[in-house]
Every structure is written in structure tokens, then in C-alpha cells.
Amino acid sequence: MTRTFSSLTAVLLISLAQLSTAQAPMKWKIHDPNRPVPPVIDPGTSSTQETPGRAPSDAVVLFDGKDLSHWVSAEGGGPAKWKVENGYMEVAPKTGYIATRDSFGDCQLHVEFAEPSPGVGESQERGNSGVFLMGLYETQVLDSYQNKTYADGQAAAEYGQYPPQVNAARPPAQWQTYDIIFHRPHFKDGKLTRPARVTVLHNGVLVQDNVELTGPTAHGERPPYKPGPDKLPLALQDHGDPVRYRNIWIRELHEE
Ligand code: MG
């Protein structure tokens, strides 16, 4: 009797487990004429070395080459002190990270950067900056053109966690692109229920394929997640090198 009960319980538990992992049923019939069609947008244009492209019409333009009105000093929130000239902004060494006025969670982010030319220094001391999603998770910016450093610290690494799949770096002075798709971590009752995920294209090449972050970025360690808000400002790193940025835009993503 006990044994039969156990088997039944086991079968029931397995069925329940299967149910919970099964795909949710599709809400719409195939080719359903009542299904809303996606909004129409203008996709913008791609950049060339000479001219920055135009952002998609539904993006928030964070930097259009003219001013730092969307940015503040990350520490203290005062005016961002980086240099703006000739259509780009440039890290003013020792003035600190800059952060967006607005906060973002899940997003598609486009960033263009150019490394100092001629390249000075080596390893991590050569054209170091970084794109910090939610101010916490760094996609490394570094001059990785013929510059050796540790794998999880080179350009387009999720710093300290994942090296890029390939080194797609261009030489100093040339404009390079990052297209980043980011999904924030989820927490429930103070516990992590879903880690953050990141996809990165460097100069159009897939280099991070939906990797699961172990937690926020740190130097020399991999600290665990701490529960926090769903959205936080995006930050750019001052690592003491005059890295340039242009044409930064973001599209917030909304889960269905
Ligand atoms: Mg960095």
C-alpha cells in the first residue's frame, strides 16, 4: 500500500514538474488576423568612420555629439566633466565616471568608442574605460588591438567573467561599435530568481552570446548579486585614459 502510494506520488510529482517546465500555450492562432502588428519605426542608419549614424526612431539618444545634457557625474550627481568637441565626448582623466540622468533595466544599447592614438601603455593601462549597465555590470572598453592582457579583461569582455568569443578590435583612432542586449537580474523576497544576461556585438560580430552574469563587476573578485531596483543609471568608466565616445542610444525592452 505504502509502495503504491509512493509510486503514485512520484508520477504526480514528475507530471507536475513537466507541467511547470512546459512552454506556455501560444495565445494566438496561427496567422491570427486579430493579432496586433508591431509598431512601425524608422530604423535609422549605420555609422561610417567619418559620420555617426542615426538612431532608430524609438531609441532614446543619450549622446548625439553635442552636449552631456543626459549625463551627470556618477559620484555626487553634479555636471559631467568630460570633454565634448568635434562630435565626440572624451574621458577627462580623474574627473570620475559619468552616469545617465535616467535609469534603465532591460535594454538594447548602442555605443561607439575610439581608442587614444597613438596607443600608450600596455595591458589594462591602454585605453581602458567601460560600459556599466545599471552602473554595475561592465562590458570592458580597452585598446585590444595588438595589446595583450588577461582574457576576461580584454575589450568586449564581461569584465572578470567572460572573455569575448573573438577579438574583433579595430586599431586606435578608428571608431568601434558595441551593440549590447541586456536583461536585468530578477529578485524575489530578497533572493536572486534570474541572473542578468548579456549579448554583445563588437563591430557587428557576436562576441557574448546571452551569457549569464555571476553578479556585479568587481576587480579581482566575483561578488554575489545584491537585491536592488529594476532600473539604474547607465555609467561610463573613467579609468584615466582619454577614450572617446559618440552616437550612444538606448531602447528599453519590455517583456511580454
Ligand atoms: Mg574598464
Boltz pocket constraint, residues with backbone or C-beta under 6 A from the ligand:
constraints:
  - pocket:
      binder: B
      contacts: [[A, 128], [A, 129], [A, 130], [A, 138], [A, 139], [A, 140], [A, 141], [A, 237], [A, 239]]
      max_distance: 6.0
